[in-house]
Amino acid sequence: MNEIKLTKIDILTSPSKFEELKEALSQIGISGMTVSNVLGCGVQKGHREFYRGREVEINLLQKVKVEIVVCEVPVQAVVDAAMKVLHTGEMGDGKIFIYDVVNVIRISNGAEGRDALQYDK
């Protein structure tokens, strides 16, 4: 395994901001990501809606979770790109989580570390 630092970045935000975020990440060299539609709550605590004539509290809001593992693109560049696109100063802008990654293994050929994140063109 190479001793190159691998970092996972999870970005949680509203679905309406996803395309703009994806474009911003592409511009700094991020080509691989995992994207999930998720439900979550935090400070926003949800809102009330009417369903079949009854008021219902919706406390889990739709969010998009973007998962990225980087080794060559600086973590701060990812954070800066996400903040530039997502920051409005209002609740619901989202969160960015940053984790150290011990290893990455590509299942198809057993490549590890940085090599597992790269594809020969």
C-alpha positions as CSV (number, residue, x, y, z in Angstrom):
1,M,0.0,0.0,0.0
2,N,1.3,3.5,-0.9
3,E,1.7,5.9,2.0
4,I,-0.2,8.7,0.3
5,K,-2.8,10.4,2.5
6,L,-6.4,9.5,1.5
7,T,-9.3,11.6,2.8
8,K,-13.0,11.1,2.6
9,I,-15.3,14.1,2.3
10,D,-19.0,13.8,2.8
11,I,-21.1,16.8,1.8
12,L,-24.8,17.0,2.8
13,T,-26.9,19.6,1.2
14,S,-30.3,20.3,-0.4
15,P,-31.2,18.5,-3.7
16,S,-31.7,21.9,-5.5
17,K,-27.9,22.7,-5.1
18,F,-26.6,19.3,-6.3
19,E,-26.0,20.1,-10.0
20,E,-24.2,23.4,-9.2
21,L,-22.1,21.5,-6.6
22,K,-21.2,18.7,-9.1
23,E,-20.1,21.3,-11.6
24,A,-17.9,23.1,-9.1
25,L,-16.3,19.9,-8.0
26,S,-15.7,18.9,-11.6
27,Q,-13.9,22.2,-12.2
28,I,-11.3,21.4,-9.5
29,G,-10.7,17.9,-10.8
30,I,-13.2,15.7,-8.9
31,S,-14.5,13.1,-11.3
32,G,-15.6,10.3,-9.0
33,M,-18.2,10.6,-6.4
34,T,-21.0,8.6,-4.8
35,V,-24.3,10.4,-4.5
36,S,-27.3,9.3,-2.4
37,N,-30.7,10.8,-1.7
38,V,-31.0,10.8,2.1
39,L,-33.4,12.1,4.8
40,G,-32.1,14.1,7.7
41,C,-32.9,16.6,10.4
42,G,-30.9,19.0,12.4
43,V,-31.3,22.5,13.6
44,Q,-34.1,23.1,11.0
45,K,-36.3,20.6,12.7
46,G,-38.6,20.2,9.7
47,H,-41.9,21.9,8.9
48,R,-45.7,21.2,8.9
49,E,-47.7,20.2,5.9
50,F,-51.2,19.2,5.2
51,Y,-51.8,15.6,4.0
52,R,-55.3,14.4,3.3
53,G,-56.7,17.3,5.3
54,R,-54.6,16.7,8.4
55,E,-51.6,18.6,9.6
56,V,-48.5,16.5,9.6
57,E,-45.1,17.4,11.0
58,I,-42.3,16.6,8.5
59,N,-39.1,16.5,10.5
60,L,-36.9,14.5,8.1
61,L,-36.0,16.7,5.2
62,Q,-34.7,15.5,1.8
63,K,-31.0,16.0,1.4
64,V,-28.3,14.8,-1.1
65,K,-25.2,13.2,0.3
66,V,-22.1,13.4,-1.9
67,E,-19.2,11.2,-0.9
68,I,-15.7,11.8,-2.3
69,V,-12.3,10.3,-1.6
70,V,-9.3,12.5,-2.5
71,C,-5.6,12.0,-2.5
72,E,-4.3,14.5,-5.1
73,V,-7.0,17.2,-5.0
74,P,-6.4,19.2,-1.8
75,V,-9.1,18.8,0.8
76,Q,-9.3,22.6,1.3
77,A,-10.0,23.0,-2.4
78,V,-13.0,20.7,-2.1
79,V,-14.2,22.5,1.0
80,D,-13.7,26.0,-0.7
81,A,-15.6,24.9,-3.8
82,A,-18.5,23.4,-1.8
83,M,-18.7,26.5,0.5
84,K,-18.7,28.9,-2.5
85,V,-21.7,27.1,-4.1
86,L,-23.7,26.1,-1.0
87,H,-23.3,28.9,1.5
88,T,-26.3,31.2,1.8
89,G,-25.9,31.9,5.5
90,E,-29.3,30.3,6.2
91,M,-30.2,27.1,8.1
92,G,-30.2,24.1,5.7
93,D,-27.1,25.0,3.8
94,G,-25.7,21.6,4.8
95,K,-22.6,20.1,6.4
96,I,-19.2,18.9,5.3
97,F,-17.6,15.9,7.1
98,I,-13.9,15.1,6.7
99,Y,-12.4,11.7,7.6
100,D,-9.0,10.0,7.3
101,V,-9.2,6.9,5.1
102,V,-6.9,3.9,6.1
103,N,-7.0,2.3,2.7
104,V,-9.0,1.9,-0.6
105,I,-9.0,-1.4,-2.5
106,R,-10.4,-1.8,-6.0
107,I,-12.2,-5.1,-6.1
108,S,-11.7,-5.7,-9.9
109,N,-7.9,-5.9,-9.7
110,G,-6.8,-5.6,-6.1
111,A,-5.2,-2.1,-6.5
112,E,-4.8,-0.3,-3.3
113,G,-4.4,3.3,-2.0
114,R,-4.0,6.0,-4.7
115,D,-3.8,3.3,-7.4
116,A,-7.4,2.2,-6.5
117,L,-8.7,5.7,-7.2
118,Q,-7.0,6.1,-10.6
119,Y,-8.0,4.7,-13.9
120,D,-5.5,4.4,-16.8
121,K,-6.8,6.2,-19.8
